[in-house]
Amino acid sequence: MGLRAELPVVGVVAAGGALGASARYGAGLLWPTPEGAFPWTTFTVNVIGCALLGSLMVLVTERPTEWSTAPPHPLLRPFLGTGFCGGFTTFSTYSLETERLLSAGDPTRGLLYQGATLVTALAAVLAGVAGTRALRARAGRGRVGSA
Amino acid sequence: MNWLLVVAGAAVGAPLRYLTDRAARARFGPGFPWGTFLVNVVGSFVLGLLTGVTSAQVHLLLGTGLCGALTTYSTFSYETLKLYEDGARGYAALNIGASLAAGLGAVWLGVETARLW
């Protein structure tokens, strides 16, 4: 696919990314993390973004064949997933905060932050995926039964 | 005004991540998420470099906006889960280990490089 055909996708990724980054920036303004403290704001932003993406990916990419409803709009995933969730969550700030805590002579807190984010983020994406699959399975059964 | 700087940086960073991912898939195939790995490492390095810059505006534009949107924790976590679910458990573990180590190494390298100036 050429870049011209990609333009709508690139556009919605940019828009979603700008929205997600704004939300992350807003969270940082509302809940600033003092230097040397556990970076709770980035931690929470990353965990929420992971849960949202897990849920979205199930809704967009795993569609039961018996469903007769129209497939989701093709720009939904790039806008909400690649754009919003991708722009909302951050790996670079996570790496920098880990490095800052490690080099500030508090390696325990640095490693705790690095490990806790990883484990909680993976649990959140799994919860988003599994929770959405379970909810949809119930809704799907209702749908089939009523047909 | 500050908010617009974040928006401008992110409006470039997020599409860069998308296009990098596409190019990496075309080049290396879908086996390992090279695209996400690459943007996370590069974004971490650039954010490390920015510790040498004092301007708050530059931090909002290139740090919060560009690097924040270029890198992603959600796609990294989702791709790791998918690798695991698809039976590629070694790749899932490798993705975690390599991303965390390379991200931290890259940010450290950026910080040290910025210190030389």
Interface residues (C-beta under 8 A of the other chain):
Chain A: E6 V9 V10 V13 A14 A15 G16 G17 A18 G20 A21 S22 R24 Y25 G28 N46 G49 C50 L52 L53 G54 M57 P78 G81 T82 G83 C85 G86 G87 F88 T89 T90 F91 S92 T93 Y94 S95 L96 T98 E99 L102 S103 Q114 T117 L118 A121 L122 A124 V125 L126 V129
Chain B: W3 V6 V7 G9 A10 A11 V12 G13 A14 P15 R17 Y18 L19 D21 R22 N40 G43 S44 V46 L47 G48 T51 L60 G63 T64 G65 C67 G68 A69 L70 T71 T72 Y73 S74 T75 F76 S77 Y78 T80 L81 I96 S99 L100 G103 L104 A106 V107 W108 V111
